[in-house]
Amino acid sequence: MRPKSNATEAATPRGQRLLFVAVLFTVLLNYPLLAAFDHNGRVAGVPVLYLYVLLAWLLLIALTAWLVRKKEE
Amino acid sequence: MNKLLVIAFSFGYLALLFGVAYAAERRSAARKSLVANPYVYALSMAVYCTAWAYYGSVGRAAHQGLSFVGIYLGPGLLAPAWWLVLRKIIRVCRQQRLTSIADFISARYGKSASLGALVTGVCVLGVVPYIALQIKAIASSFVVLTGGGHPDVNSATGPALFTAGALAVFTILFGVRSVEATERHEGVVLAVALESLVKLLAFLLLGAFVTFGLFGGFADLFDQAAAEPALRQLFTFKGAGTSGAEWLTLLVLSMSAVLLLPRQFQVAVVENADENHLRKAMWLFPLYLLVINIFVLPIAFGGMLKLGGRGYDADTFVLALPLASGHSWLALLTYLGGLSAASSMIIVETIALSVMMGNHLLMPLLVRVPAARPEGQRRWFAYLGRIALTSRRLAVLLVLALAYGYYAGVGRQLPLVNTGLVSFAAVAQFLPAVLGGLYWKGGTRRGATLGILAGFAVWFFTLVVPTLVGPGRLPVSVLSDGVGGLGWLRPGALFGLDGLDYLSHGLFWSWFFNIGGYVGLSLAWPPSALELRQADVFVDVFRRRSLAEEIAGWQGRTPLPDVRALLLGFLGKKRTNQALRAFAERFPDALSMNNAQVAGSRYPESVGEEKSVDSPPPSFATADPRLLTYAEKLLAGTLGPASARLLLASVAGAEEISYDNVVGILKESQQLLEANRQLQKQRRQLQRLTDELRQAYDQLQILDMQKDEFLYTVTHELRTPLTSIRALAEILADNPELEAEERERFQHTISREAERLTRLISLILDLEKFESGQASLDRSPLALADVVHEAAEAVAQLARARGTELRVDVPASLPPLPADRDRLMQVLINLLSNAIKATVPGRPGRIAVLAWPAADALLLCVEDNGKGIALAEQHQIFDKFFQAQNQTMRKPEGSGLGLAITKKIVELHQGRIWVESAPEQGARFFIELPLAVPARAAAPFSPSFSL
């Protein structure tokens, strides 16, 4: 697939979905939402805040990978 | 550890890099690239993780907890949007042959040389301390590893200097090889990718050692940390003292840095081999950042638990932990990881800066010279090409010397913890101009210049000045009382804004003035024609090939050999010929139409390249404007857009883009777009109309068929009586001796058939009249009972002949009905005679006529006990000639027009007619006639029955 074919891809669902994911996770990983996890609790020994950031980050990466995969062509 | 051993390993490692880079270059030359794949691309992006990340993250985590993660999470959050932003930048840079952030901004805002120089200046000032930080990291890690305790001058400068020297050699050899800056540096990229792997593996190994070797896994480590109040409070942002603003600032800063840092621009844009590699890099690179950061907190807490209170700097935990536990080989490996993090950053950053410095600080000055000496132009160009390359090599040395000088001069005394972030904030000043340039056509050169200048000034004041405070430099009173004792000029609380942390405060004010200046001045002062064109080319890069790009600014009569000479000087023979051939393939008309000589100089290359190049045919050919634009782009890839424009101006005269021309074409392209939309709309309308037309046509076809059938039936019906009349007439004529009685019978038949014919014709005429809407009614109030009785009398004879009983039950008290008496009579006679005909032989027929009033109407019913009508036929019986059409019936009795006419007449009276029946059950015909004549009593036109 050459990029020539997707001349207007900026306006296609793929671009919009990716942008949505970026904005969503920026909100998820900022205050005020972050404050909900900013306490001294620990899960399996690991502080909740660390775990939350790590898992959200992983999910973001997985979502991105899923959204940019090539469609069957 | 033994110093010599460490030095040997350091240089052994650097030698390995040379070998890898050399191998990659060899493979690249053989067209078996090791580099052109998304994995190497993503790994090379990890040059983002410098020694500052390697050592400094642990140090930051040991004191501030999780906040360091913001620097790596930011790029992760931005990565999904790369599909929109970074891909657009890559596309623009490829199309315009841009090779640095300075090229990008300069080209976007009217190929401005001064803007390019400004951007380069900001980059150098912002980034050189960052490079110094890497050198410091190498030096101090060497000292820690060799057991020097504190990095003192004598033991640290030597290795730092040697390392800087080795990296300079590497950079010059592999990074600044060709004068064409658009060329990808496969050797460097592979080396950087390898270094990314080394630092990742080394750090993971150390992290695993600390977590699982020194401690019993994550849970044990965090349990022990939780027991220490000082560490326990780092588990939350609240406890660590990280505010929401600071966290957000870290995210935003790192987002802009990963896009705009010269080294990131170099690996992500210039070294990009294929836009599709972004797909994998968009998640591989964030994954890399996540993985390399997993063990940062464990190492930091491990270091604080094991080494806390022993005078260790937290930045050195990465080395000190394995050393303290007696694993010196692990420490050596970790050291090599740090060395790779530092060296890869230094190499790539230096390449990017050297190209920027050469192209934006030196070249614009040099290319202005030749205009004065036209005769020696060609030699001067060839000379300039060499100067460009040499100046870049010198710039590499200069950058490294500056960095080393900074490190040696101030770096060792200054706390360098924040240098990286301050550096980020410096390049963040480009973000408004870059994003605005990509998505806003209104941004102008003046606006961008003012924005960057203002942002840079505020950056310096709020973020750099505080670091200059100290004994022998600025007095502390600057911070507390403001510059010159002015309270509102405090670097930490500009205009009295306090309450924000150092970074957020600096970023807020610098962006405030930056964006304000950029947008404000852009709106206040209209752009030039060239800026307008460039804006269109940049913003609409994904759309249709921009019309604006076709506006050739270069016109006139530039001799072709001059252009060739220009290219030859900078690109060399081989590359020039390649480029011209590529141009000729793309625009065959531009060269071949001009002159055959040029074509001649293109093709014999295989035979005698030297001749064609060294002695260009003596032609007076002039270069096509498109060729000039093409040449400008080629040179832009070498010298940067501003210098290329100046250089071309020296042979082709000033680039003249008429403002009206650009505005006209942009408007035209807008109009084209609009026209396109309009066309689409009209096309849809046309489609709809076509559909409607097709439907109408289909209907017409059906009607036409009906008409044909009607005509066929009518002629058929007419022929039957005619045939018998003719036959009888012939018999009479041929047989004069026929008996009188016989003759009389024949004549009687003839006259009966003629009567039938007349009746039929008058029926058809009637029907035609009704259907064409010409029939009019002569309405007058009449008593329904009278009419019914009269009609019953008219058919009484027929009924008696069939033995049918006819009963009329119509009350005389019914209200008068406004109707045409003759037509109504016709209706009744039709219905009655139909009812009589329907009687079944051998069964006494009974017919009843009933009438009763309904709401503002009269209902009339003609009922028989005849053979009835099947449900399927109940609609068709009102059609013309239905009886005749129905092949299953016996010989038709009657014309087949009676019910059709009846229906017409009833409808003409605004009434309704319908039938209820079942086979062998008799039939009931109902007629409903309104008592009041509706306002629109004019002859109704019934489209479904018009012919």
Chai-1 contact restraints between the chains, C-beta under 6 A:
chainA,res_idxA,chainB,res_idxB,connection_type,confidence,min_distance_angstrom,max_distance_angstrom,comment,restraint_id
A,P3,B,E275,contact,1.0,0.0,6.0,A-B,restraint_1
A,A7,B,F542,contact,1.0,0.0,6.0,A-B,restraint_2
A,A10,B,L84,contact,1.0,0.0,6.0,A-B,restraint_3
A,A10,B,F542,contact,1.0,0.0,6.0,A-B,restraint_4
A,G15,B,W83,contact,1.0,0.0,6.0,A-B,restraint_5
A,G15,B,L84,contact,1.0,0.0,6.0,A-B,restraint_6
A,L18,B,P80,contact,1.0,0.0,6.0,A-B,restraint_7
A,L18,B,W83,contact,1.0,0.0,6.0,A-B,restraint_8
A,L19,B,A81,contact,1.0,0.0,6.0,A-B,restraint_9
A,V21,B,P80,contact,1.0,0.0,6.0,A-B,restraint_10
A,A22,B,L77,contact,1.0,0.0,6.0,A-B,restraint_11
A,A22,B,P80,contact,1.0,0.0,6.0,A-B,restraint_12
A,A22,B,A81,contact,1.0,0.0,6.0,A-B,restraint_13
A,F25,B,L77,contact,1.0,0.0,6.0,A-B,restraint_14
A,T26,B,L77,contact,1.0,0.0,6.0,A-B,restraint_15
A,N30,B,L248,contact,1.0,0.0,6.0,A-B,restraint_16
A,Y31,B,G244,contact,1.0,0.0,6.0,A-B,restraint_17
A,D38,B,T236,contact,1.0,0.0,6.0,A-B,restraint_18
A,D38,B,F237,contact,1.0,0.0,6.0,A-B,restraint_19
A,D38,B,K238,contact,1.0,0.0,6.0,A-B,restraint_20
A,N40,B,F235,contact,1.0,0.0,6.0,A-B,restraint_21
A,G45,B,F218,contact,1.0,0.0,6.0,A-B,restraint_22
A,G45,B,A219,contact,1.0,0.0,6.0,A-B,restraint_23
A,G45,B,F222,contact,1.0,0.0,6.0,A-B,restraint_24
A,G45,B,D223,contact,1.0,0.0,6.0,A-B,restraint_25
A,V46,B,F218,contact,1.0,0.0,6.0,A-B,restraint_26
A,V46,B,F222,contact,1.0,0.0,6.0,A-B,restraint_27
A,P47,B,F235,contact,1.0,0.0,6.0,A-B,restraint_28
A,L49,B,T236,contact,1.0,0.0,6.0,A-B,restraint_29
A,W57,B,G76,contact,1.0,0.0,6.0,A-B,restraint_30
A,W57,B,L290,contact,1.0,0.0,6.0,A-B,restraint_31
A,I61,B,W283,contact,1.0,0.0,6.0,A-B,restraint_32
A,I61,B,P286,contact,1.0,0.0,6.0,A-B,restraint_33
A,I61,B,L287,contact,1.0,0.0,6.0,A-B,restraint_34
A,T64,B,P80,contact,1.0,0.0,6.0,A-B,restraint_35
A,T64,B,M282,contact,1.0,0.0,6.0,A-B,restraint_36
A,T64,B,W283,contact,1.0,0.0,6.0,A-B,restraint_37
A,A65,B,W283,contact,1.0,0.0,6.0,A-B,restraint_38
A,V68,B,R279,contact,1.0,0.0,6.0,A-B,restraint_39
A,V68,B,M282,contact,1.0,0.0,6.0,A-B,restraint_40
